[in-house]
Amino acid sequence: MQFGLFQSAQWPEGTIQQDRLFDAIEQSVLVEELGFDSVFMTEHHFSRHGIVPDNLAMLAYLAARTTRIRLGTAVTVLPLHDPIRVAESVALVDLLSNGRVEFGIGRGYQWGEFDGFGLSLDDRVARFEEAYEVILRAWRTTEPFTHHGRFWQYHDVQPQPQPLQRPHPPIWMATTSEDGFELCVERGWGVMLPQAVSLDVVEQWVGAYRNAFERSGKAFDPSKLILARALYVGDDDDHAWNEAGPAYREFLERAQQVAQSPDNAGAPLSFDLDRIADTAMICGPEACIEKLQDVRALGIEYVIFFSNMGGLSHRRVIDSLRRFGEAVMPEFRAQAAE
C-alpha cells in the first residue's frame, strides 16, 4: 500500500499562526523520514478551519526541505483561481521539486470561501470545467493561444514555465459523484475520496467508480484511487480515542459549519458524525492494521491520513505519526515484499 499525509494547518483560539504553519512543515518533513509516499496540502480561506490559502507556496517550501516524497494539492479549488496562474504555479513547483508534484483539484464546497471572493456556488461546476480546460491547454501548447470563455479571457498567451513531468503532473479529482467518476476515467485522472464516512459508503463509491471503468471499456486501476482517513495511533484504542477523538469531532463539526451559508444552502458534506469512531483510524497499532486491511479489501491501495487536528497538540501528532511509521507501516511493506 501507499501512504500519504493529508496536511492541514488550523488556527485554534490562543495559538500563533506561524507556529501552526511550521508544525505542519515539521510533520511533513518527518513523514518523508518515516517512509511515507506523499504529502497532500489543503487549501482554505477566511477561517480558522485552515490557514493555508496557497498550498503551492507551502509545497514549494517543502520541495526545498525534502528530496523524495511526492508533493500534492488536496485540493486546489479551481473555481477560485485564475487558471493560467495555477498552471504556471504548478509547473514552477514541479520544476523546483524535480518532478514530484501531484495536482489534486476540486470544485469547492465552502459557501464562505466563494462568497468571500464574490463568487456563487451555483457557478462552481462551470468554473471548474473551464479552468481545467485552460490549464491543460497551457501545459500542452507549444504556441501562444487565445481563450474567450465565460469566466476568463486571455489573448496570445504562452504560459511559462512548463512542468517537468510531461505532458503534465498526475491529476487527482476530489469527487464522489457519478459524473466526476466518469470524467476521471475519461481523462485518465485519479479519484480522491473524502474522510469521515463509513466503509459501507466508501464501498458504494468504489463500486460506482468501477462501473465507470466498465462503461468505458477500461480495466479498473486501483492506483488511480486515494482514500482520506483520520489517523491517530495511540498506545491502545482507549488512550487513542481519549486523546484525539474529541479533537476530531470538533474539527468535523467546524468543517460543516464553515461550509454552509447563513441559510444552510452550502454544498452538503457527507461526514458521518454518528459513527466517527468507525470512520477514522483513531486507535492502537493493531486495530489500525485491521482497519487498513478492511480498506485494502475494497480495492483501495492508497490512503492519505489527516492527523493535524486543530485541538490536538503538535507533539501528539508527531508521536502518532512515529507510531504509525514504526508499528503499522512495516506490516504493509512486508506484505508488498512477499
VMD Tcl script that draws the C-alpha trace (Angstrom):
set ca {
  {0.00 0.00 0.00}
  {0.93 3.64 -0.39}
  {0.55 6.14 2.43}
  {0.43 9.91 2.42}
  {-0.17 12.78 4.81}
  {-3.32 14.83 4.19}
  {-1.88 18.01 5.66}
  {-3.73 20.95 7.13}
  {-2.78 23.95 9.26}
  {-5.59 25.13 11.50}
  {-5.57 28.04 13.92}
  {-7.28 27.29 17.23}
  {-8.04 30.14 19.62}
  {-4.99 31.26 21.57}
  {-2.39 29.83 19.20}
  {0.12 31.60 16.96}
  {-0.35 31.30 13.21}
  {3.34 30.98 12.40}
  {3.69 28.15 14.91}
  {0.85 26.22 13.33}
  {2.36 26.58 9.86}
  {5.76 25.36 10.99}
  {4.11 22.49 12.89}
  {2.63 21.38 9.56}
  {6.04 21.69 7.90}
  {7.79 19.65 10.62}
  {5.17 16.90 10.37}
  {5.51 16.84 6.59}
  {9.30 16.56 6.70}
  {9.03 13.82 9.31}
  {6.80 11.58 7.18}
  {9.43 11.51 4.43}
  {11.90 10.24 7.02}
  {9.35 7.63 8.14}
  {8.90 6.33 4.58}
  {5.55 7.86 3.61}
  {4.95 8.29 -0.11}
  {3.36 11.74 -0.24}
  {2.14 14.91 1.42}
  {-1.09 16.44 0.12}
  {-1.61 20.02 1.32}
  {-5.06 21.55 1.82}
  {-6.29 24.99 0.70}
  {-8.74 27.12 2.69}
  {-9.67 30.78 3.03}
  {-11.16 33.18 5.59}
  {-11.44 30.92 8.66}
  {-9.56 29.19 11.46}
  {-10.51 25.92 9.77}
  {-7.44 26.29 7.58}
  {-4.79 28.99 7.20}
  {-3.04 27.73 4.07}
  {-4.56 29.88 1.31}
  {-1.77 28.95 -1.14}
  {-0.92 25.27 -0.91}
  {1.51 25.51 -3.82}
  {3.60 28.04 -1.88}
  {3.74 25.60 1.03}
  {4.73 22.78 -1.33}
  {7.49 24.92 -2.84}
  {8.91 25.34 0.67}
  {8.57 21.60 1.28}
  {10.33 20.91 -2.02}
  {13.43 22.53 -0.54}
  {13.12 20.57 2.71}
  {12.60 17.13 1.15}
  {14.14 15.00 -1.59}
  {11.88 12.05 -2.36}
  {8.31 12.42 -1.17}
  {5.56 13.33 -3.64}
  {4.01 16.79 -3.09}
  {0.30 17.16 -3.78}
  {-2.51 19.70 -3.57}
  {-5.61 18.45 -1.78}
  {-7.08 20.27 -3.31}
  {-6.58 23.31 -5.46}
  {-10.11 24.73 -5.64}
  {-10.12 25.61 -9.33}
  {-13.23 27.88 -9.38}
  {-11.47 30.31 -7.00}
  {-8.37 30.85 -9.13}
  {-7.17 32.27 -12.41}
  {-6.34 29.05 -14.31}
  {-3.30 30.45 -16.10}
  {-1.77 31.47 -12.77}
  {-2.48 27.97 -11.44}
  {-0.87 26.34 -14.49}
  {2.24 28.49 -14.07}
  {2.50 27.88 -10.31}
  {2.09 24.10 -10.57}
  {4.73 23.98 -13.30}
  {7.10 26.08 -11.20}
  {6.78 23.80 -8.16}
  {7.15 20.75 -10.39}
  {10.48 22.10 -11.66}
  {11.70 23.12 -8.20}
  {10.82 19.70 -6.76}
  {12.43 17.80 -9.63}
  {9.10 16.46 -10.89}
  {7.38 15.48 -7.63}
  {4.05 17.33 -7.93}
  {0.65 15.61 -7.74}
  {-2.10 18.01 -8.82}
  {-5.27 17.47 -6.79}
  {-8.22 19.55 -7.93}
  {-11.80 20.10 -6.82}
  {-14.94 22.12 -7.42}
  {-15.04 23.52 -3.88}
  {-17.82 23.32 -1.33}
  {-17.49 26.14 1.21}
  {-20.05 28.89 0.78}
  {-17.95 31.33 2.81}
  {-14.96 30.97 0.51}
  {-17.00 31.57 -2.65}
  {-18.94 34.44 -1.13}
  {-15.73 35.99 0.21}
  {-14.34 36.15 -3.32}
  {-17.63 37.47 -4.68}
  {-18.46 34.19 -6.41}
  {-21.54 31.99 -6.41}
  {-21.51 28.31 -5.53}
  {-24.01 27.89 -8.37}
  {-21.18 28.55 -10.84}
  {-18.65 26.20 -9.29}
  {-19.09 23.35 -11.78}
  {-18.95 25.61 -14.84}
  {-15.93 27.49 -13.48}
  {-14.20 24.20 -12.65}
  {-14.72 22.83 -16.15}
  {-13.46 25.97 -17.90}
  {-10.48 26.22 -15.55}
  {-9.16 22.69 -16.08}
  {-9.52 23.01 -19.85}
  {-7.42 26.19 -19.79}
  {-4.80 24.59 -17.53}
  {-4.45 21.51 -19.73}
  {-4.17 23.69 -22.82}
  {-1.49 25.82 -21.12}
  {0.58 22.70 -20.41}
  {0.15 21.09 -23.79}
  {0.51 24.04 -26.13}
  {3.71 24.78 -28.00}
  {2.36 28.04 -29.41}
  {0.65 31.13 -27.98}
  {-3.14 30.77 -27.73}
  {-6.22 32.90 -27.18}
  {-9.15 31.95 -24.96}
  {-12.51 33.71 -24.73}
  {-14.53 31.85 -22.13}
  {-17.46 32.61 -19.86}
  {-15.26 33.39 -16.87}
  {-11.73 34.02 -18.18}
  {-10.23 35.63 -21.26}
  {-6.62 35.52 -22.48}
  {-5.04 36.93 -25.59}
  {-1.99 35.46 -27.30}
  {-0.53 33.80 -24.19}
  {2.01 31.01 -23.85}
  {2.37 30.32 -20.11}
  {5.82 29.64 -18.69}
  {7.42 27.70 -17.22}
  {6.28 24.28 -18.39}
  {6.12 21.36 -15.92}
  {8.93 18.85 -15.79}
  {6.51 15.91 -15.84}
  {5.11 15.51 -19.32}
  {2.53 16.02 -20.58}
  {1.74 17.27 -17.06}
  {1.84 16.19 -13.39}
  {-0.60 13.45 -12.35}
  {-4.10 14.86 -11.78}
  {-6.45 13.80 -8.98}
  {-10.03 15.00 -8.62}
  {-11.85 15.11 -5.28}
  {-15.25 13.67 -6.16}
  {-17.89 11.15 -5.12}
  {-20.34 11.81 -7.93}
  {-21.05 9.62 -10.93}
  {-20.25 12.43 -13.37}
  {-16.98 13.04 -11.52}
  {-16.01 9.37 -11.78}
  {-16.88 9.39 -15.49}
  {-14.71 12.47 -16.06}
  {-11.74 10.96 -14.22}
  {-11.92 7.68 -16.14}
  {-12.29 9.54 -19.44}
  {-9.36 11.85 -18.74}
  {-7.12 9.32 -17.01}
  {-7.19 11.24 -13.73}
  {-7.15 9.71 -10.26}
  {-10.01 9.99 -7.76}
  {-9.68 11.29 -4.19}
  {-12.39 10.09 -1.77}
  {-13.06 12.11 1.41}
  {-12.61 11.21 5.05}
  {-15.21 10.78 7.82}
  {-17.52 8.35 6.02}
  {-18.18 4.71 6.84}
  {-16.62 1.91 4.84}
  {-20.14 0.98 3.69}
  {-20.36 4.32 1.91}
  {-16.79 4.03 0.61}
  {-17.65 0.61 -0.80}
  {-20.59 2.13 -2.70}
  {-18.34 4.83 -4.14}
  {-15.71 2.31 -5.19}
  {-18.45 0.27 -6.87}
  {-19.66 3.33 -8.78}
  {-16.08 4.11 -9.79}
  {-15.58 0.54 -11.01}
  {-18.80 0.83 -13.02}
  {-17.43 3.94 -14.72}
  {-14.39 1.91 -15.80}
  {-16.66 -0.87 -17.06}
  {-18.77 1.51 -19.14}
  {-15.61 2.97 -20.67}
  {-14.24 -0.44 -21.62}
  {-11.15 0.17 -19.50}
  {-9.82 -2.08 -16.73}
  {-10.21 -0.81 -13.17}
  {-6.93 0.71 -11.97}
  {-6.56 0.75 -8.14}
  {-3.53 3.02 -8.45}
  {-5.96 5.77 -9.52}
  {-7.83 5.79 -6.20}
  {-6.96 7.60 -2.95}
  {-8.97 7.46 0.28}
  {-8.56 10.06 3.02}
  {-8.81 8.85 6.63}
  {-8.27 10.48 10.01}
  {-5.30 8.96 11.84}
  {-4.19 8.96 15.44}
  {-2.21 5.95 16.62}
  {-2.06 5.75 20.40}
  {-0.68 3.18 22.80}
  {-4.04 1.38 22.66}
  {-7.58 2.02 21.40}
  {-8.93 3.70 24.55}
  {-5.98 6.02 25.02}
  {-6.03 6.98 21.34}
  {-9.73 7.86 21.38}
  {-9.48 9.80 24.64}
  {-6.56 11.83 23.28}
  {-7.77 12.50 19.72}
  {-11.47 11.65 19.45}
  {-12.84 14.94 20.85}
  {-10.45 16.99 18.69}
  {-11.55 15.15 15.56}
  {-15.24 15.57 16.33}
  {-14.69 19.28 16.91}
  {-12.84 19.54 13.59}
  {-15.67 17.85 11.67}
  {-18.36 19.97 13.30}
  {-16.40 23.12 12.46}
  {-15.90 21.94 8.88}
  {-19.64 21.53 8.45}
  {-20.30 24.96 9.93}
  {-17.91 26.83 7.63}
  {-19.27 25.00 4.56}
  {-22.77 26.39 4.99}
  {-24.29 29.70 4.03}
  {-26.36 31.65 6.60}
  {-29.49 29.94 5.21}
  {-27.78 26.49 5.18}
  {-27.62 26.48 1.39}
  {-23.97 25.46 1.07}
  {-22.74 22.36 -0.70}
  {-23.61 19.40 1.57}
  {-20.90 17.44 3.33}
  {-21.25 13.71 3.86}
  {-19.46 13.38 7.21}
  {-20.92 10.59 9.35}
  {-20.88 12.31 12.75}
  {-22.84 9.48 14.39}
  {-20.12 6.92 13.62}
  {-16.89 8.87 13.92}
  {-15.00 6.03 15.59}
  {-15.91 3.72 12.70}
  {-14.88 6.23 10.03}
  {-11.44 7.05 11.44}
  {-8.24 5.28 12.41}
  {-8.06 6.65 15.95}
  {-6.86 3.55 17.73}
  {-3.89 1.44 18.76}
  {-1.46 -0.10 16.23}
  {-3.19 -3.49 15.98}
  {-6.61 -2.00 15.28}
  {-5.04 0.38 12.75}
  {-3.61 -2.59 10.86}
  {-7.02 -4.28 10.85}
  {-8.75 -1.13 9.62}
  {-6.25 -0.75 6.79}
  {-6.77 -4.37 5.81}
  {-10.51 -3.64 5.59}
  {-9.76 -0.66 3.34}
  {-7.49 -2.77 1.18}
  {-10.22 -5.40 0.79}
  {-12.29 -2.77 -1.06}
  {-9.59 -2.43 -3.71}
  {-8.00 0.71 -2.26}
  {-4.21 0.70 -2.18}
  {-3.53 4.37 -1.36}
  {-4.55 6.13 1.86}
  {-3.72 9.67 2.93}
  {-4.03 10.43 6.62}
  {-5.48 13.53 8.24}
  {-3.60 13.90 11.52}
  {-3.16 17.62 12.21}
  {-6.48 18.17 14.02}
  {-6.73 21.68 15.41}
  {-7.36 20.67 19.02}
  {-4.56 18.10 19.10}
  {-1.09 19.17 20.19}
  {1.74 19.12 17.69}
  {3.73 16.74 19.91}
  {0.90 14.22 19.97}
  {0.61 14.38 16.18}
  {4.35 13.71 15.88}
  {4.15 10.78 18.31}
  {1.19 9.28 16.41}
  {2.96 9.54 13.06}
  {6.03 7.85 14.52}
  {3.91 5.01 15.92}
  {2.33 4.53 12.51}
  {5.70 4.54 10.78}
  {7.26 2.13 13.26}
  {4.39 -0.19 14.25}
  {1.89 -0.15 11.37}
  {3.58 0.69 8.08}
  {6.13 -2.17 8.23}
  {3.24 -4.66 8.21}
  {2.15 -3.43 4.77}
  {5.65 -3.01 3.41}
  {6.33 -6.64 4.40}
  {3.16 -7.77 2.62}
  {4.27 -5.98 -0.54}
  {7.62 -7.72 -0.43}
  {6.11 -11.22 -0.16}
}
mol new
graphics top color blue
foreach p $ca { graphics top sphere $p radius 0.5 }
foreach p [lrange $ca 0 end-1] q [lrange $ca 1 end] { graphics top cylinder $p $q radius 0.2 }
display resetview
